[in-house]
Structures are given as C-alpha cells and as structure tokens.
Amino acid sequence: YGESHVLQGISLNVAKGELVALLGRNGMGKSTTLKTIMGLVKSKSGSVIFEEREITGFPPFKAAQAGLGYVPEERRIFPELSVHDNLLLGIKGGKIKNPDDPNVWTTDRIYGHFPKLGERCNSQGRFLSGGEQQMLSIGRALMGNPRLLLVDEPSEGLAPIMVQEVR
C-alpha cells in the first residue's frame, strides 16, 4: 500500500492438507501476503520458506515451478478461449505428467469437481457467470498440480449458491 508497510512480523506455518484462511478488513495485508509468497510483491525483509526451501524473491514462474499455485482476486481468465483451452493453459510444461494418477489434476477431474465447467467446456470464457469464471480460475491453477494453492478472495462477488459450488 504505497509507502505504508502493511505486513510486519508475520509468521505462517501451513501443514500438508491444511486449509488456512486469512481474515481481516480491506487494506490489512491479506492479498499482499499471498502476492509476497507467490513472488508478485517483493518483501522488504524476512523470508518465505516452502517445503524447507527458501523461495524469497523468486519470480512467480519460479514459485510455480517450486509447487505453488495462485488464483488472483480478479478473475483472470482468457475470455476468447474455451473453458477447456483455459484449463489447458494451467498445465506446467504443456503436458500432464502421470495422467492416470488419481492425485493428478486433469481436465476430467476438474470437470468432475466443477460439473458446470464440464457442461460448458466448449463455451468461451466471456460467456461464463462470475461463479463459473471463479471455478475456471481455480481449475486452471489446479491443472498445474500445485502442492500449495493460494486463493485470493475465493467467494468475492459470488451469489451464495455459487459459493457452495466453488467450495
């Protein structure tokens, strides 16, 4: 936030399989924390450790290679591309490794998790509702098979019924 230093003295430990929510008013540093972990914002001090490896200052593509996934607050989908093609853009290196592994995210697994995306797989992203766009953003991030998924404002602007589906 400009010259103000929103983040000070943060220590966050997340165990494997754990779901953690950062709560607070606007401007308190929730998004900045996620962006700093992902390498989108440079920290002035301190360090970011992921799986016992320092990733402080990694550019976002290196953070992704290290196993992080990120869904931004703004639904950044490709409006001209189909749902299916949007999902395929999330694959690291352009190829799904071990597609038969039940723990690997594939388009079929995404469609199973978000059936509405499967129904609309050939639709352009621009024709999706806000909730469907959010599902698509999350699905695309999952296609990279991250070991840690950072999701900024997952239910922002969604109808309550869509919040249930995104969960």
C-alpha positions in Angstrom: 0.0 0.0 0.0 2.2 2.8 -1.3 4.7 3.8 1.4 2.9 2.1 4.3 4.3 -1.3 5.3 1.2 -3.4 5.8 3.0 -6.7 6.6 5.1 -6.8 9.7 6.0 -9.7 11.9 4.1 -12.3 10.0 4.8 -16.0 10.7 2.6 -18.5 8.9 3.0 -22.3 9.0 0.7 -24.5 7.0 0.8 -28.3 7.3 0.2 -30.6 4.4 -3.5 -30.9 3.7 -4.4 -28.0 6.0 -6.8 -25.2 4.9 -5.9 -21.8 6.2 -7.9 -18.6 5.8 -6.5 -15.1 6.3 -9.2 -12.8 7.6 -9.3 -9.0 8.1 -10.6 -5.7 6.8 -9.6 -4.3 3.4 -6.1 -3.0 3.4 -4.9 -5.3 6.2 -2.5 -7.2 4.0 -4.3 -10.4 3.1 -3.7 -10.1 -0.7 -0.2 -8.7 -0.1 0.7 -11.7 1.9 -0.4 -14.1 -0.8 1.3 -12.0 -3.5 4.5 -11.9 -1.5 4.5 -15.7 -1.1 3.9 -16.1 -4.8 6.6 -13.6 -5.8 4.4 -11.0 -7.2 5.3 -8.5 -4.5 8.9 -8.1 -3.2 9.3 -8.2 0.6 11.4 -5.6 2.3 12.7 -8.1 4.8 12.1 -11.6 6.1 11.9 -14.8 4.2 9.5 -17.2 2.5 10.2 -20.8 3.1 8.2 -23.5 1.3 8.9 -27.2 1.9 12.1 -26.4 3.8 13.4 -24.4 0.8 13.8 -20.6 0.7 11.8 -19.1 -2.1 12.1 -15.4 -1.0 12.3 -13.2 -4.1 11.5 -16.0 -6.6 9.8 -14.6 -9.6 6.2 -16.0 -10.0 7.2 -18.6 -12.6 9.9 -20.0 -10.2 7.4 -20.1 -7.4 5.1 -22.1 -9.6 7.9 -24.4 -10.5 8.6 -24.9 -6.8 5.0 -26.1 -6.4 2.8 -23.1 -5.7 -0.4 -22.2 -7.4 -2.2 -18.9 -7.3 -5.7 -17.7 -8.1 -5.8 -13.9 -8.1 -8.6 -11.8 -6.7 -9.6 -10.6 -10.1 -10.9 -13.5 -12.3 -8.1 -13.6 -14.9 -9.5 -15.9 -17.5 -8.9 -15.7 -21.2 -12.4 -14.5 -22.5 -11.8 -15.5 -26.1 -10.7 -19.1 -25.3 -13.0 -22.0 -24.4 -13.3 -23.3 -20.9 -11.3 -26.4 -22.0 -8.4 -24.3 -23.5 -8.4 -22.0 -20.4 -7.8 -25.1 -18.3 -5.1 -26.4 -20.6 -3.1 -23.2 -20.1 -2.6 -24.2 -16.5 -0.5 -27.3 -17.3 3.1 -26.8 -16.4 5.4 -27.7 -19.4 2.3 -28.3 -21.6 2.0 -31.9 -20.7 0.2 -33.7 -17.8 2.6 -36.0 -16.0 1.1 -39.3 -14.9 -2.5 -38.6 -16.1 -3.6 -42.0 -14.7 -2.5 -41.0 -11.1 -5.8 -40.2 -9.2 -4.0 -37.4 -7.3 -3.1 -35.6 -10.6 -5.5 -32.8 -11.7 -6.7 -33.4 -15.3 -9.5 -31.8 -17.2 -11.7 -34.8 -16.4 -11.0 -34.4 -12.7 -11.7 -30.7 -12.9 -15.0 -31.4 -14.7 -15.9 -33.9 -12.0 -15.2 -31.4 -9.3 -16.9 -28.5 -11.2 -19.6 -30.1 -13.3 -20.8 -26.7 -14.6 -17.4 -26.3 -16.3 -17.8 -29.7 -18.0 -21.2 -28.7 -19.3 -19.7 -25.5 -20.7 -16.3 -26.9 -21.8 -16.7 -25.5 -25.4 -18.0 -22.1 -24.3 -15.8 -19.1 -24.5 -14.8 -17.8 -21.1 -16.6 -14.5 -21.6 -20.0 -16.2 -21.5 -19.5 -17.7 -18.1 -21.1 -16.3 -15.0 -18.9 -14.8 -12.2 -19.1 -18.1 -10.3 -18.2 -20.1 -13.3 -15.3 -17.8 -14.0 -14.1 -18.3 -10.5 -14.3 -22.1 -10.9 -12.4 -21.8 -14.1 -9.6 -19.8 -12.4 -9.3 -22.3 -9.6 -9.4 -25.2 -12.1 -6.7 -23.7 -14.2 -4.5 -23.2 -11.1 -5.2 -26.8 -10.1 -4.1 -28.1 -13.6 -0.6 -27.2 -12.6 -0.9 -29.7 -9.7 0.4 -27.3 -7.1 1.4 -28.6 -3.6 0.2 -25.3 -2.2 -2.7 -23.4 -3.7 -3.1 -19.7 -2.8 -6.6 -18.4 -3.5 -7.3 -14.6 -3.1 -10.9 -13.8 -2.2 -12.4 -17.1 -3.5 -16.0 -16.0 -2.9 -15.8 -12.3 -3.7 -18.9 -11.1 -5.7 -20.4 -14.6 -5.9 -24.0 -15.5 -5.3 -24.4 -17.7 -2.2 -25.4 -20.7 -4.3 -22.2 -20.3 -6.3 -20.0 -20.1 -3.2 -21.2 -23.6 -2.3 -20.2 -24.9 -5.7 -16.8 -23.2 -5.6 -16.1 -24.8 -2.1 
